[in-house]
């Protein structure tokens, strides 16, 4: 009897281990399939002209940018905010030769590239317009309404104007006399810091610098104070920066750096050709390829530099946008919605070329295609 009982116990243990392995394999297969879904066919096909929104000619569609609960229409002489049915909510006149747009959480800045003016608006209307004495070269908008504008400068490499949410300039502008040409600017989450990437071409080799300013308030006035400067030993051309996971990250075509705790360090992951970078919640989304003309891939990296997602996207990245803890990506004729962890929330194929994408509400995507503005619920 004891021997038979022992055999039964061993069989029960073996069966229990078998079922545990089956369950573990099923869970692993589920997560692997989620992570590799971008390699497979789309979940569904969507005919954009059949979706809600409005139709327009291709030349008109190029002027629309997803913004707020609708789209911003940007032309040389007018900026207008339209609802998703195509009705104009407001507009104001401008005179911009080469308008460009950058967006914050609730605000948009429209500037005249190589011109002398910029405007800031939200979905309710124009907040302020400014004229500048030097040419506008770029800009950034923080999540709570601060703006920084890169300007040309006659007696220096360039300068940075900073304005508070009411449009009042921070008392002292930053002028680059030694660091080189300002290339890009980026605020942290609470607009208490501004990172400036510069490129010095004055010597035998290109010399990049990363400058960090502290934005302080005293007696209801803001000022910008030097906090740190980081020289980069490698002769990289650094062209983009993001703030996510409580740190600034700066990127060249094949290099990445972390600026935090008043020191600079190389990001402990490397990619042959970095094409696009942006933050989603506390995760870094990095689109890269193995070289020029190669297929694009997406890597999602957490604040500890762990890669939580890495998979093929497609040939041509058309557009991307973010909203809190998710992002939408248009690649070839596919539109993906990812969570911040790299989970594919939606994957559709569309029947038209996509110009821009965005979010409206908690479960709806705006797609500006060659035929107009459309929405779909994912």
N, C-alpha and C positions, 0 to 999 in steps of 0.2 A: 504493500500500500504506500509506504513512504517513497519507494522508487517511482511509482506511478504518479504520485502527487508532485514529486520533483520534476518529472517530465512535463506535466501539465503547467507547472509554474514557469518552466523554461519556455514552453510554447507561448504562454501568455505574454511573457517579457518580449519574446521575439516579435509577436504580433504587434505589441505596443510600439516597439522601435520602428517596425515597418510603417505603421500608420503615422507616426511622428515624421518619418522621412518623407512620406507622401504629402503630408500637409506642408512641410517646409519647402518641398520642391514646388508645390502649387503656388505658395506665396512668392517664392523667388521667381518663378516663371511669370507671375502677374507683374511684378515690378520691372523685370527685364523687358516684357512686352510693352509696358508703358514708356520706358525709356527709349525703346527702339522704334516706336510708332512712326517717327518722322521718316524712317527708311521705307515704310510701306505705303500703300495707297491711301488716299484721303478717306476719311470716314464717310463723307458725302460730297455731292456735287451741287453747287448753288448757281443758278442763273441770276446774275446780279440785276438785270433789267426787270425781273419779276419781284424784286424785293422793294420794300418801302423806301421812300426818298424822292429824288427828282432827277430828271434827265437834263442833259445839256450837251453842247458841242465839246469836242476834245480841247479846243483852245480855251474855252471857259472853265473846264474841269481843272486845268492846270493852275488856276488861281485860287482853288479851295483848299483850306487846311482844317482838319478836324479840331474843334475847340469848344470847350464847355458842352452844352447840349445841342450844338449845331456845328456850323462851319464858319470860318473866317475867310472872306473873299478879299484878296489883296491885289490891287492894280496900281498903276503909276500915279493915278490921281484920286483914288478913293479906297477906303477900307470899310468893309461892311460886315455885319454879323447876320447870318441867315439861319433860320430854323431848318430842321431836317425835312420840312415840306417845301423849302425854297423861298419862304417868305422873309423879307428883310426886316430885322428887328431894329437896327440902327445903322447909320453910316456917318462918316466924316471925311472931309476932303484932305488930300495931301498932294505933294508935288515931289515924287520920288522917281529918280531915273532907274535905279536898280534895287527895288525893294526886296528885303529878306525878312524872315520871321524866326524868332526863338520863343519858346514857351516855358512858363513856370507852371505851378499847380493850377492857379486860377487866372493867370494873366498872360498876355502876349505882348511882346515887343516887336514892332515893325520898324526897321531902320532902312536908311538909304545907303547901301554899300558904296563907299567912295563918295558919298554925298555928305550933307551937313545937317542932318535932322533924324530924329526918331520919335516914335509915339508908343505909348503904353495904354492898353485897354483891357477890359474884362468883358464878360458876356452882357453886362448892363450898359456899357458905353465907353467912350474915351475917358481916361483918367488924367492924362496930361500929354502934351507934345513939347519937345525941346529942339532948339536949334543949337548947333555946335560951331565953334570957330575953326575946327580941324576935321579932316575926313574921318567918317565912321568906318571902322575896319572889322568890327565884330561885336558881340554882346552876349550876355547871359542874364537869366531871370531866376531868382531864388524861389523857393516854395512859398515864402511869405511876402513876396512883392518887392524885394530889393532888386535893383538892376545894376549891372556893371557894363560899361561900354568902352571898347577899345578904340582909341582915336590915334590918328597920325600926329606928329609933332615936328615943328620946324627945326628946333634946336636939340632934339633928343630922338631916341629910337621910337618912342611912342609914349602914350599916357593912358591911364585908366580913370574914367569918371564913375563914381558910385552914387546912386540916388536911393533914398529911402522910399517906403511905399507911397508917400504923399508926393513924391517927385522932387523933394528937397535934396540938393547935392550934399554929400558928406563933405565936411569943411575943407579937407585937404585931398586933392587928387594925387594919384601915384604917377610919377614920371620916370620912365626908364632911361637913365643917362649912361649906365654902364652895363646893364644886364642883357641888352639886346632887344630885338623886336618882340612885343607881346603877341603871342600866337593864340592863346585861349585863356579864358577865365572861368572859374567855377566857385560857387558858394557852397558852404556846408549846410546842414539841414536847418539850423536856426539863424542863418545869416550872420553869425558872429565871426566867421572867418572867410576870407577870399583867397583862393589859390590862383596864381598867375604863372603861366608857362611862357618863357621867353626863349629866343634863339639869337645868339650872338654870332654874326658872320664876319666880324672885324679881324679875326686872327687867321692863322694858316689853316686851322680846322674849325668846324662848326662847334660851338660851345653852348649847350642848353643850360638854363637855370630854372629852378622852381622857387618862386617867391610866395611867402605866406603873410597875409595882412590880417590883423585883428581889428574888427569893427566894434568900436566902443561907444557907449552913449553916456553923455555927461551934460546935465542941465538941459535936457530935451534936445541936445544936438549930438550928431554922430561924428566920429572921426575915425580915420584909418591909421593904424599904428603898425610899423614893421614888427613882425614876430619872428620870422625865420627866413633864411635863404639857403637853398640846397644846390650846390654846384654838382653837375653830373659829369663824372670822369669820362664816360664813353661819349664819343661824338655822335650821339643820337639826334634825330630830328623828332622831337616830341610834339605831337599835334592834337592830342585830345586828353581830357581828364573827366573823371566822374567822382562823386562822393557817395559811398554806400558802405554799410557795415561799420560806421563810425570812423571812416578813414578816407583820405584822398588817394586816388589811384591815377597815375599819369602814364600815357602810352605813346610809344613810337610805332613804327611799322612792324618791328619784331622784338620789342622790349617793353617792359612794364615796371613801374616803380611805385612804392608805397610811401607816402609822406605822412608820418604820424609821430607823436611824442617828440617833436622837434628833431627828427632824424629822417634820413631817406634810405631806403633799402630796396633791393630788387625783389620783384614778386617771384615767389619760388615756383612758378610755373612758366613755361616758355612755349611760344607758338611761332611757326615760321613766318606767317604774314597775318598781322592783326588788321582787320578791316573795319569793324565797328565795335564800340563798347558802350554799355549803359547799365545803370543800376536798377534792380527791381527789389524793393524792400531792402533787405540787408545782403542780397546776393549780387554778384557781378555777372552780367551776361556779356560774353565775349564771342564775337563772330570772327572766325579765322579761316584760313585756307593753307594748303601746303605750298602755295606759290601763286604767281600771277596766272590767271585763267583757270585755276583749279576750283573744284567744287567747294562751296562754303560749308563750314561746320559750326555748330553752336556748343560752347562750353559754358556751364554754370558753375561758379566758384563761390564758396561761402567765405565768411570772414576769417576762417582759420586756414584759408588757401586750399581747402579740400575741393576736389572736382566732384560735384554731385550729379552732373549730367554732361555727356559729350557724345554728339551724334551728328550725322550728316543733315544739312538743311536743303541745299539745292544749288543751282548755278548762279542765279542773279537775285540779290537782295534788293527789293523794290522800296520798302518802307518798314518802319517799326515805330511803336509807341508804347508807353507804359501807363499804368494806373494802379497805384498803391502796391498790391502784392501780385500783379500779373502783367504780362506784356502781350502785344499782338505783333506778329511778324508776317510780312508778305514776301514770299520767295517764289520766283517763277510765277506760276498761276495757282499757288497754294497760299492759304491764309491760316496761320497757326495762332492759337492762344495758349500761352504757357503760364503756369503758376510760377511763383518765385523759386520753387524747388526743382523746376525743370519738368514737372508733370505736364503732359499735353492735355489741355482741357478741351480743345477743339481743333479739328484739322479738316478743312474743306478745300475743294478745288473750285475755281471760279472760271467763268467763260470770257473774261475780259482782262486786259492788262491793268494792273493796279498802280495808282500814283501815290496815294497816301492812305494811312489807316489810323484809327483812334478808337477810343471807348466812349460810350454814353450809357449811364446807368451802371448796374451791377452785372448785367449779362448780355449786353448788346455791343456790337462792333460797328463802327462807321468805316465804310470803304469808299474812297474816292477813286473811281475808275475812269477810263477814257470816255465813258458815256454819261457820267454824272456822279451823284452822291447817293449811296445806298446804305442800308443797315440790315443786319441779320442778328437774330438771337441765337446764342450758342448754348 
